[in-house]
Amino acid sequence: MGDCPSCGRYVGPYDACPYCGAALSGRTPIRRLKVAALIMALGGLLLLWLLATQTDVPSVEIGQANAMMNLAYVRVQGLVTRPPAYDPETGYFSFWLADETGELHVAAYRNETRALIDQGHTPALGDRVSVEGTLRVREDFISLTVNVPERLEVSRATPVTRSIGAITAADEFTWVQVRGQLRAVRVPYPGLTLIGLRDSTGEIDLAVTEVITDLSGPLPPLAIGQTVQVVAPVSLYKQTPQLSLAHVDDLTLLEAPLLVAPASPMGQIDAGQVGDWVTISGQVTGVDPFSAGVKCALDDGSGQVTLLLWQNVYEQLTDPDALAVGAMLRAQGQVSEYKGELEIIPELPADVAVLTAAPLPALAAASKPSATAPPNPSTLTATSRPTAIPTTPASTRPSTPTHTPTPTHAHTHTPTPTPPHTPPPAIGDLDASRQGTQVTVIGQVVDTASFSQGFKFTLDDGSGQIVLLMWQDVYQDCWDAPGLNVGATVRASGEVGQFEGALQIEPRLGGDVKVTAGGGSFAPQVDISAINAHLGGRAMIVGQILRVEGTDSGVKLFVGDDTGETLVYVWNNVLAQIADNQALGVPGTRVRVVGVVQEYRGNLELVPVLPYDVEILQ
């Protein structure tokens, strides 16, 4: 109503007539209408927001997707059934997702891909994935585009510990954890690396695609014969199981060696084991070269077998001449049969180890110097210090943790040598009842340690482990000390003892310890700036000594390279036997150091265990 009821004139929106002054009742003010409209608009927006955020995105099965759902925003769930694809240049990332009803291609582009990589949400083969995105339905192809990276969820199964031989085609997509010996590395074509692994139950290939190295970095340095641990899903190549690496960090290098074949007495090997792998130990009773290699007849007292070395294996042995009549060998290989004769065929040179060299002729043995003759004197004694190194203690440092008491008996015992034809006892057969008796054992060094009065070496022969305890004077008296390191094969004679529940064997003379196959300071070489990534493990650095500080228990060497600086702490018992150790007191000396990365009072330090873990390069 726009007219005044009193004078009849048009008054418009006024509440009182401007002509006669009459009050106009029953009219709704325009201001109220504006406020009401604003409230309704805000309420509508709030309702839309609630609907958008609180309403679940519809989940669909892959087989339900059809043309009517093109461009729909949906959620799908399934299993990643193919290795992902990734292009670093374009940022394109994709994988295939399958459920019980079908298979779907999922893709992400540059910004979304970068977010997935930064969040660590890139799926791998065998992962369970739940993802939201926009459907694109074509006649013969269904895909989903990831719009919000946070809406992609990856669920990875807990790895199951398996032996390699227990993995079958039925385990496809199952995440497993295996330990094996690295046997081969081959590249069938650019972009794919196959790493052959073997344990005592079988062998399998680990497939590493270029996509994995692009996403997670390069593989660590690999060496044939190295022990590795792998966590990976099982995939199939022409129905043959293999492992597909999902991340470089899932491949771990281990220092402890791994026997890839069970030990077997030769007398128990029969034709029923053809094709199996076994480990044998015995004495060489005959050597027969032929056109394609060398045959060695071995005898362990229970029977005889032929060790067949093809020419390519024989030529790569560390010392082929050591395969002589009378030598003690340990070998692992595949059982074969040729013209009714059983043969053991090693695959790699590392599969053959000389445990004891062949005995020398009587004349040569008479002229050989005594095994217990003292070595050349060291440039430092255990209590002295190079004059170039300051002796003022920089800090008080706790003593080394081993407190094995020094033996009180004099080192006058002459060990009785074990006859070459008598195999030594297995380490696993030794127990506390043998304490105080003299034994001879053969094993491989799998770990080293030092303490204030000597050194410890953990020996493993496949049946068990024992600590070889060498006091400082015994170690100095050992001619084979340069080769006594990780990976060495050792024949040691001594008295069985026990410390903190662990068995140990204590030789009384350096000549009681023989290295039949030398070891070395095995550790990955790293830049000093990256040493923190190896905390608790072993690492090798090469650098220049920047400065030196002396302490009452050792010496601090500050070593630097182009990437940074770190502290190398050398205990006195190690320092005393480093060749040309006075050069360590001269800044500018280049050194190569292998040691254990430790943390002491909040600072990282590299601690070499043995004197031969420190090498002066100039």
KEPAKE-565934 format. One line per 10 residues: number of its first residue (from 1); their letters; for each residue x, y, z of C-alpha. Coordinates in nm, 2 decimals. Layout:
<pamars>
NUM = A = X/Y/Z  ...
</pamars>
This chain:
<pamars>
1 = MGDCPSCGRY = 0.00/0.00/0.00  0.16/0.33/-0.12  -0.12/0.58/-0.06  -0.20/0.78/0.27  -0.53/0.66/0.41  -0.60/1.01/0.55  -0.54/1.24/0.25  -0.51/0.98/-0.03  -0.18/1.10/-0.16  0.11/0.87/-0.26
11 = VGPYDACPYC = 0.35/0.85/0.03  0.60/0.58/-0.09  0.81/0.41/0.17  0.75/0.68/0.45  0.62/0.57/0.79  0.43/0.91/0.82  0.25/1.10/0.55  0.46/1.40/0.44  0.15/1.59/0.35  -0.09/1.55/0.64
21 = GAALSGRTPI = 0.13/1.39/0.90  -0.09/1.09/0.95  0.09/0.78/1.09  0.10/0.49/0.85  0.08/0.15/1.02  0.12/-0.21/0.90  0.42/-0.14/0.67  0.74/-0.35/0.68  1.06/-0.14/0.69  1.29/-0.19/0.39
31 = RRLKVAALIM = 1.59/-0.22/0.64  1.43/-0.53/0.79  1.40/-0.68/0.45  1.76/-0.62/0.38  1.88/-0.77/0.70  1.65/-1.07/0.65  1.79/-1.12/0.30  2.15/-1.10/0.42  2.08/-1.36/0.70  1.91/-1.60/0.45
41 = ALGGLLLLWL = 2.21/-1.57/0.21  2.46/-1.64/0.49  2.25/-1.93/0.62  2.24/-2.08/0.27  2.62/-2.05/0.23  2.66/-2.21/0.58  2.43/-2.50/0.48  2.62/-2.56/0.16  2.95/-2.56/0.35  2.82/-2.81/0.60
51 = LATQTDVPSV = 2.69/-3.03/0.32  3.03/-3.01/0.14  3.24/-3.09/0.45  3.02/-3.33/0.64  2.88/-3.54/0.37  3.10/-3.84/0.28  3.24/-3.87/-0.07  3.06/-4.16/-0.22  3.27/-4.48/-0.23  3.23/-4.69/-0.54
61 = EIGQANAMMN = 3.36/-5.02/-0.66  3.58/-5.00/-0.96  3.34/-5.22/-1.16  3.05/-4.98/-1.10  3.21/-4.69/-1.29  3.02/-4.61/-1.61  2.96/-4.33/-1.85  2.69/-4.17/-1.62  2.96/-4.12/-1.36  3.21/-3.93/-1.59
71 = LAYVRVQGLV = 3.37/-3.64/-1.40  3.21/-3.76/-1.07  3.42/-3.70/-0.76  3.44/-4.04/-0.58  3.65/-4.26/-0.35  3.79/-4.59/-0.45  3.98/-4.85/-0.26  4.20/-5.14/-0.38  4.54/-5.31/-0.41  4.83/-5.17/-0.62
81 = TRPPAYDPET = 4.88/-5.45/-0.87  5.16/-5.30/-1.09  5.48/-5.11/-1.01  5.42/-4.73/-1.03  5.53/-4.51/-1.32  5.70/-4.18/-1.27  5.85/-3.91/-1.50  6.08/-3.67/-1.31  6.07/-3.41/-1.59  5.69/-3.38/-1.61
91 = GYFSFWLADE = 5.61/-3.48/-1.26  5.36/-3.74/-1.38  5.30/-4.03/-1.14  5.06/-4.32/-1.19  4.97/-4.66/-1.07  4.70/-4.93/-1.12  4.45/-5.00/-0.85  4.24/-5.32/-0.84  3.95/-5.46/-0.64  3.74/-5.77/-0.68
101 = TGELHVAAYR = 3.53/-5.59/-0.95  3.79/-5.44/-1.18  4.11/-5.23/-1.23  4.15/-4.86/-1.24  4.43/-4.63/-1.35  4.52/-4.35/-1.10  4.72/-4.05/-1.20  4.87/-3.74/-1.03  5.03/-3.44/-1.20  5.32/-3.21/-1.11
111 = NETRALIDQG = 5.20/-3.03/-0.80  5.00/-3.32/-0.66  5.29/-3.56/-0.73  5.54/-3.33/-0.55  5.31/-3.32/-0.25  5.28/-3.71/-0.25  5.66/-3.74/-0.26  5.71/-3.49/0.01  5.45/-3.66/0.23  5.60/-4.01/0.16
121 = HTPALGDRVS = 5.26/-4.12/0.02  5.37/-4.27/-0.31  5.22/-4.62/-0.32  5.42/-4.93/-0.41  5.33/-5.27/-0.55  5.13/-5.46/-0.29  5.01/-5.16/-0.10  4.64/-5.10/0.00  4.53/-4.76/-0.12  4.22/-4.55/-0.06
131 = VEGTLRVRED = 4.20/-4.24/-0.28  3.96/-3.97/-0.38  3.95/-3.80/-0.72  3.77/-3.72/-1.04  3.66/-4.01/-1.26  3.72/-4.00/-1.63  3.53/-4.28/-1.81  3.60/-4.37/-2.16  3.48/-4.66/-2.37  3.77/-4.89/-2.29
141 = FISLTVNVPE = 3.96/-4.70/-2.02  3.87/-4.58/-1.67  4.10/-4.34/-1.48  4.09/-4.13/-1.17  4.28/-3.80/-1.13  4.41/-3.71/-0.78  4.30/-3.36/-0.70  4.38/-3.35/-0.33  4.70/-3.54/-0.23  4.59/-3.55/0.13
151 = RLEVSRATPV = 4.30/-3.77/0.03  4.53/-4.05/-0.08  4.59/-4.30/0.20  4.84/-4.58/0.18  4.82/-4.89/0.40  5.12/-5.12/0.40  5.11/-5.48/0.54  5.35/-5.58/0.81  5.63/-5.78/0.63  5.64/-6.15/0.70
161 = TRSIGAITAA = 5.99/-6.30/0.77  6.05/-6.57/0.51  6.33/-6.79/0.39  6.38/-6.75/0.01  6.30/-7.11/-0.07  5.96/-7.07/0.10  5.84/-6.79/-0.13  5.60/-6.92/-0.40  5.37/-6.78/-0.67  5.09/-6.79/-0.42
171 = DEFTWVQVRG = 5.27/-6.51/-0.22  5.21/-6.25/-0.50  5.17/-5.90/-0.35  5.27/-6.03/0.00  5.53/-5.81/0.18  5.82/-6.03/0.30  6.15/-5.98/0.48  6.44/-6.20/0.37  6.81/-6.22/0.43  7.04/-6.34/0.16
181 = QLRAVRVPYP = 7.38/-6.33/0.01  7.43/-6.11/-0.29  7.53/-6.34/-0.58  7.49/-6.13/-0.89  7.39/-5.79/-1.02  7.28/-5.76/-1.38  7.09/-5.50/-1.60  6.87/-5.67/-1.86  6.79/-5.33/-2.01  6.83/-4.96/-1.90
191 = GLTLIGLRDS = 6.59/-4.88/-1.62  6.59/-5.23/-1.46  6.85/-5.38/-1.22  6.82/-5.74/-1.11  7.00/-5.84/-0.79  7.04/-6.21/-0.73  7.00/-6.32/-0.37  7.05/-6.67/-0.22  7.02/-6.82/0.13  7.04/-7.18/0.24
201 = TGEIDLAVTE = 6.69/-7.26/0.10  6.70/-7.11/-0.25  6.76/-6.81/-0.47  6.55/-6.52/-0.59  6.58/-6.20/-0.79  6.53/-5.85/-0.64  6.40/-5.62/-0.92  6.49/-5.25/-0.88  6.33/-5.02/-1.14  6.45/-4.67/-1.24
211 = VITDLSGPLP = 6.13/-4.53/-1.09  6.24/-4.65/-0.74  6.58/-4.48/-0.77  6.43/-4.16/-0.91  6.19/-4.15/-0.61  6.41/-4.26/-0.32  6.77/-4.22/-0.44  7.05/-4.44/-0.57  7.13/-4.79/-0.45  7.41/-4.83/-0.20
221 = PLAIGQTVQV = 7.74/-4.98/-0.32  7.69/-5.35/-0.37  7.96/-5.62/-0.35  7.93/-5.99/-0.46  7.92/-6.21/-0.15  7.77/-5.93/0.07  7.49/-6.02/0.31  7.18/-5.80/0.27  6.83/-5.78/0.43  6.54/-5.68/0.20
231 = VAPVSLYKQT = 6.18/-5.58/0.28  5.98/-5.60/-0.04  5.65/-5.73/-0.20  5.65/-6.05/-0.40  5.58/-6.01/-0.77  5.57/-6.26/-1.06  5.77/-6.26/-1.38  5.63/-6.53/-1.61  5.49/-6.71/-1.30  5.84/-6.70/-1.13
241 = PQLSLAHVDD = 5.84/-6.52/-0.79  6.07/-6.22/-0.75  6.09/-5.93/-0.51  6.02/-5.57/-0.62  6.20/-5.31/-0.42  5.97/-5.03/-0.31  6.23/-4.79/-0.15  6.61/-4.79/-0.14  6.60/-4.78/0.24  6.43/-5.12/0.23
251 = LTLLEAPLLV = 6.76/-5.27/0.12  7.00/-5.30/0.42  7.36/-5.41/0.40  7.47/-5.64/0.68  7.82/-5.71/0.80  7.76/-6.06/0.93  7.83/-6.33/0.66  7.56/-6.57/0.56  7.60/-6.93/0.47  7.40/-7.00/0.16
261 = APASPMGQID = 7.41/-7.38/0.19  7.37/-7.62/0.49  7.69/-7.80/0.60  7.68/-8.17/0.51  7.93/-8.46/0.57  8.05/-8.59/0.24  7.95/-8.94/0.33  7.58/-8.84/0.35  7.57/-8.67/0.01  7.39/-8.88/-0.24
271 = AGQVGDWVTI = 7.22/-8.86/-0.59  6.90/-8.76/-0.43  7.05/-8.42/-0.35  7.14/-8.34/-0.71  7.04/-7.98/-0.77  7.06/-7.89/-0.40  7.33/-7.66/-0.25  7.56/-7.79/0.03  7.86/-7.67/0.22  8.15/-7.92/0.26
281 = SGQVTGVDPF = 8.48/-7.91/0.45  8.76/-8.15/0.39  9.12/-8.22/0.29  9.25/-8.21/-0.07  9.36/-8.56/-0.17  9.41/-8.49/-0.54  9.41/-8.21/-0.79  9.33/-8.28/-1.16  9.34/-7.99/-1.41  9.14/-8.04/-1.73
291 = SAGVKCALDD = 9.06/-7.83/-2.03  8.76/-7.64/-1.87  8.88/-7.61/-1.52  9.02/-7.80/-1.22  8.89/-8.10/-1.02  8.98/-8.14/-0.66  8.92/-8.46/-0.46  8.81/-8.38/-0.11  8.79/-8.62/0.19  8.64/-8.54/0.53
301 = GSGQVTLLLW = 8.68/-8.88/0.69  8.31/-8.97/0.62  8.35/-8.99/0.25  8.50/-8.84/-0.07  8.35/-8.60/-0.32  8.48/-8.40/-0.62  8.50/-8.02/-0.61  8.46/-7.90/-0.97  8.60/-7.55/-1.04  8.53/-7.41/-1.38
311 = QNVYEQLTDP = 8.81/-7.21/-1.53  8.64/-6.87/-1.48  8.60/-6.95/-1.11  8.94/-7.10/-1.06  9.12/-6.81/-1.22  8.95/-6.56/-0.99  9.05/-6.73/-0.67  9.26/-6.52/-0.43  9.53/-6.79/-0.44  9.47/-7.07/-0.69
321 = DALAVGAMLR = 9.80/-7.23/-0.59  9.67/-7.29/-0.24  9.45/-7.57/-0.38  9.72/-7.83/-0.32  9.72/-8.18/-0.18  9.70/-8.17/0.20  9.52/-7.83/0.21  9.19/-7.80/0.41  8.91/-7.64/0.21  8.56/-7.52/0.28
331 = AQGQVSEYKG = 8.33/-7.49/-0.03  7.97/-7.43/-0.10  7.80/-7.52/-0.43  7.54/-7.71/-0.62  7.54/-8.09/-0.61  7.58/-8.24/-0.96  7.64/-8.59/-1.11  7.86/-8.67/-1.40  7.91/-9.03/-1.52  7.79/-9.16/-1.18
341 = ELEIIPELPA = 8.03/-8.94/-0.98  7.90/-8.68/-0.75  8.04/-8.33/-0.78  8.01/-8.00/-0.59  8.02/-7.70/-0.83  8.08/-7.36/-0.67  7.92/-7.06/-0.85  8.16/-6.78/-0.74  8.52/-6.76/-0.62  8.39/-6.65/-0.28
351 = DVAVLTAAPL = 8.23/-6.99/-0.24  8.58/-7.15/-0.19  8.79/-7.09/0.12  9.13/-7.24/0.21  9.11/-7.31/0.58  9.46/-7.46/0.62  9.74/-7.45/0.37  9.90/-7.77/0.25  10.19/-7.88/0.47  10.54/-7.78/0.35
361 = PALAAASKPS = 10.80/-8.04/0.26  11.04/-8.13/0.55  11.33/-7.93/0.42  11.12/-7.62/0.36  10.96/-7.65/0.70  11.30/-7.67/0.87  11.41/-7.34/0.71  11.08/-7.16/0.79  11.11/-6.92/1.08  10.92/-7.01/1.39
371 = ATAPPNPSTL = 10.56/-6.91/1.40  10.61/-6.76/1.74  10.90/-6.54/1.65  10.83/-6.18/1.76  10.73/-5.94/1.48  10.92/-5.62/1.41  10.88/-5.38/1.70  10.61/-5.13/1.67  10.69/-4.76/1.66  10.50/-4.72/1.99
381 = TATSRPTAIP = 10.45/-4.93/2.29  10.12/-4.96/2.47  10.22/-4.69/2.72  10.41/-4.45/2.50  10.28/-4.18/2.27  10.42/-4.01/1.96  10.60/-3.69/2.05  10.42/-3.49/1.78  10.09/-3.57/1.96  10.01/-3.35/2.26
391 = TTPASTRPST = 9.99/-3.54/2.59  9.79/-3.29/2.79  9.45/-3.45/2.86  9.17/-3.26/2.68  8.89/-3.43/2.87  8.83/-3.72/3.11  8.70/-4.02/2.92  8.56/-4.34/3.07  8.77/-4.65/3.02  8.66/-4.91/2.76
401 = PTHTPTPTHA = 8.37/-5.13/2.88  8.54/-5.47/2.87  8.69/-5.57/3.21  8.82/-5.92/3.14  9.11/-5.98/3.39  9.46/-6.01/3.27  9.58/-6.38/3.28  9.84/-6.44/3.55  10.00/-6.74/3.39  10.32/-6.69/3.19
411 = HTHTPTPTPP = 10.30/-6.74/2.81  10.53/-7.04/2.80  10.29/-7.30/2.67  10.36/-7.44/2.33  10.03/-7.54/2.15  9.99/-7.89/2.02  9.91/-7.86/1.65  9.60/-8.03/1.52  9.69/-8.29/1.25  9.58/-8.17/0.91
421 = HTPPPAIGDL = 9.36/-8.47/0.86  9.17/-8.42/1.19  8.88/-8.18/1.14  8.85/-7.93/1.43  8.54/-7.93/1.65  8.24/-7.73/1.54  8.21/-7.41/1.74  7.84/-7.49/1.81  7.95/-7.81/1.99  8.15/-7.62/2.25
431 = DASRQGTQVT = 7.99/-7.54/2.58  8.08/-7.45/2.94  8.19/-7.80/3.01  8.49/-7.74/2.79  8.61/-7.45/3.00  8.98/-7.47/3.08  9.05/-7.72/2.80  9.26/-7.66/2.49  9.08/-7.66/2.16  9.14/-7.56/1.80
441 = VIGQVVDTAS = 8.85/-7.40/1.60  8.81/-7.27/1.24  8.58/-6.98/1.17  8.52/-6.66/0.99  8.56/-6.32/1.16  8.21/-6.16/1.16  8.28/-5.88/1.42  8.57/-5.71/1.59  8.61/-5.51/1.91  8.88/-5.36/2.12
451 = FSQGFKFTLD = 8.93/-5.31/2.50  9.19/-5.15/2.71  9.42/-5.46/2.72  9.36/-5.62/2.38  9.12/-5.71/2.10  8.82/-5.94/2.05  8.72/-6.12/1.72  8.39/-6.30/1.69  8.44/-6.63/1.49  8.15/-6.81/1.31
461 = DGSGQIVLLM = 8.17/-7.14/1.14  7.80/-7.18/1.06  7.73/-7.39/1.37  7.78/-7.12/1.63  8.00/-6.83/1.74  8.28/-6.78/1.99  8.49/-6.49/2.09  8.87/-6.50/2.00  9.02/-6.30/2.29  9.38/-6.17/2.21
471 = WQDVYQDCWD = 9.56/-5.99/2.48  9.78/-5.70/2.37  10.11/-5.90/2.38  9.95/-6.19/2.19  9.82/-5.97/1.92  10.16/-5.80/1.88  10.31/-6.15/1.86  10.07/-6.26/1.58  10.24/-6.25/1.23  9.90/-6.27/1.07
481 = APGLNVGATV = 9.75/-5.97/1.25  9.73/-5.75/0.93  9.48/-6.00/0.78  9.29/-6.05/1.10  8.98/-5.85/1.03  8.62/-5.88/0.93  8.58/-6.15/0.67  8.90/-6.34/0.75  8.90/-6.72/0.79  9.09/-6.80/1.11
491 = RASGEVGQFE = 9.23/-7.12/1.26  9.29/-7.05/1.64  9.41/-7.27/1.92  9.37/-7.18/2.29  9.20/-7.23/2.62  8.82/-7.21/2.64  8.70/-6.95/2.89  8.39/-6.77/2.97  8.31/-6.40/3.04  7.96/-6.27/3.12
501 = GALQIEPRLG = 7.81/-6.59/3.00  7.98/-6.58/2.66  8.24/-6.85/2.56  8.57/-6.73/2.45  8.90/-6.89/2.34  9.23/-6.74/2.46  9.54/-6.82/2.26  9.87/-6.79/2.46  10.10/-6.70/2.17  10.06/-6.51/1.84
511 = GDVKVTAGGG = 10.15/-6.83/1.65  9.83/-6.99/1.78  9.63/-6.78/1.55  9.66/-6.84/1.17  9.47/-6.64/0.91  9.41/-6.88/0.61  9.21/-6.62/0.41  9.26/-6.25/0.49  8.99/-6.01/0.57  8.97/-5.63/0.56
521 = SFAPQVDISA = 8.81/-5.31/0.69  8.48/-5.35/0.52  8.25/-5.05/0.54  8.08/-4.81/0.30  8.28/-4.50/0.22  8.08/-4.18/0.30  8.13/-3.81/0.30  8.19/-3.68/0.65  7.88/-3.47/0.64  7.67/-3.79/0.60
531 = INAHLGGRAM = 7.83/-3.98/0.88  7.54/-3.93/1.11  7.33/-4.16/0.89  7.55/-4.45/1.01  7.52/-4.39/1.38  7.57/-4.73/1.55  7.72/-4.89/1.24  8.05/-4.89/1.06  8.17/-4.63/0.80  8.48/-4.54/0.61
541 = IVGQILRVEG = 8.60/-4.18/0.56  8.89/-4.03/0.37  9.02/-3.69/0.47  9.29/-3.47/0.61  9.39/-3.43/0.97  9.31/-3.07/1.07  9.42/-3.08/1.44  9.51/-3.32/1.72  9.43/-3.33/2.09  9.57/-3.59/2.34
551 = TDSGVKLFVG = 9.38/-3.75/2.63  9.49/-3.99/2.90  9.33/-4.29/2.72  9.38/-4.20/2.35  9.41/-3.93/2.10  9.15/-3.71/1.92  9.20/-3.66/1.55  8.99/-3.40/1.38  8.95/-3.51/1.02  8.79/-3.31/0.75
561 = DDTGETLVYV = 8.70/-3.34/0.38  8.52/-3.11/0.14  8.19/-3.17/0.31  8.27/-3.13/0.68  8.47/-3.23/0.98  8.44/-3.51/1.24  8.63/-3.65/1.54  8.82/-3.97/1.51  8.90/-4.11/1.86  9.19/-4.36/1.86
571 = WNNVLAQIAD = 9.24/-4.56/2.19  9.60/-4.60/2.31  9.60/-4.98/2.25  9.51/-4.92/1.88  9.73/-4.62/1.84  10.04/-4.81/1.97  10.03/-5.05/1.67  9.94/-4.82/1.38  10.23/-4.82/1.13  10.40/-4.48/1.11
581 = NQALGVPGTR = 10.17/-4.35/1.38  10.38/-4.04/1.44  10.24/-3.91/1.12  9.90/-3.89/1.29  10.03/-3.60/1.49  10.11/-3.39/1.19  9.82/-3.17/1.06  9.77/-3.21/0.69  9.83/-3.59/0.69  9.57/-3.77/0.47
591 = VRVVGVVQEY = 9.42/-4.08/0.63  9.16/-4.34/0.55  8.97/-4.45/0.86  8.72/-4.73/0.91  8.54/-4.73/1.25  8.22/-4.74/1.44  8.01/-4.42/1.44  7.93/-4.34/1.81  7.79/-4.05/2.00  7.98/-3.93/2.31
601 = RGNLELVPVL = 7.85/-3.63/2.51  7.63/-3.52/2.23  7.91/-3.53/1.97  7.95/-3.78/1.68  8.28/-3.96/1.66  8.43/-4.24/1.45  8.62/-4.50/1.66  8.85/-4.74/1.47  8.85/-5.09/1.64  9.18/-5.23/1.50
611 = PYDVEILQ = 9.52/-5.07/1.42  9.47/-5.17/1.05  9.15/-4.97/1.04  9.36/-4.66/1.02  9.57/-4.61/0.70  9.80/-4.32/0.64  9.78/-4.22/0.28  10.07/-3.98/0.26
</pamars>
